[in-house]
């Protein structure tokens, strides 16, 4: 034992390794771009480096991507640099796939695992994740299913698939919409009868009225219940979507009520809704000798029934503070 150790004196620390030279900002950006291109390559890191990225021109910005990666990621005895990076690439795709399957469970159910995987891969090429939050990732998916050439096989095999996607994305919007006070029966009871015509009607945030050419709601309900895939048939359908008790829910809406809700979304007041209904009633009863005032009284009854149902469902925002109530 040395005299220093015997006396308890500390050993001299080893000389630190010389720090590596800092990476210049433009060099760092180039490294980040390369890693992003390889991690998001549709066919995986290895195939992309072999010249098969899955999309023409994916790595054209690098004359020698293999050499560029070798100068960016180190391999070891267990995994090469491409293999190490591929771990992140597989995890990246798996996470985005999981998010899209969570947003579109009925689409995934209708397509099956293999076809949905192909659609997700093509979608991520056309619409790479660019937002800081994965909440926004699936926003363009319904449009992708409607318009993109790669999704043509899905449109042919599952008519109405894009309608199902639109409905399921409306669930996400309804669930995430800000909470506002809703109109209640107590609010209406405090309105002077002389002011009922002026009652403003406004849908709550997240409420949506969707028109479909296929019964998308039936497919969603079947998926949720675990029922067989419903019959594929063309059928126009209007569906209302909203949030109730922290869940996104929906129900079909008849055509006349849907037209009324569209007017409400454009700022129609209760009196204007009654007048519109009365005009429709007079137009349909022309020449049938209806009693004077019949259209107006029937319209008011129908509008009042709708208003009560909308209030009970929580579809309408509360009265503005400036609206007079007793």
Helices and strands as residue ranges (DSSP letters): H 3-6, H 25-39, H 45-49, H 65-70, H 81-103, H 105-111, H 113-126, G 134-140, H 141-147, G 149-151, H 152-157, H 161-176, H 185-189, G 193-198, E 208-214, H 216-225, E 234-244, E 247-252, H 255-265, H 270-285, H 294-313
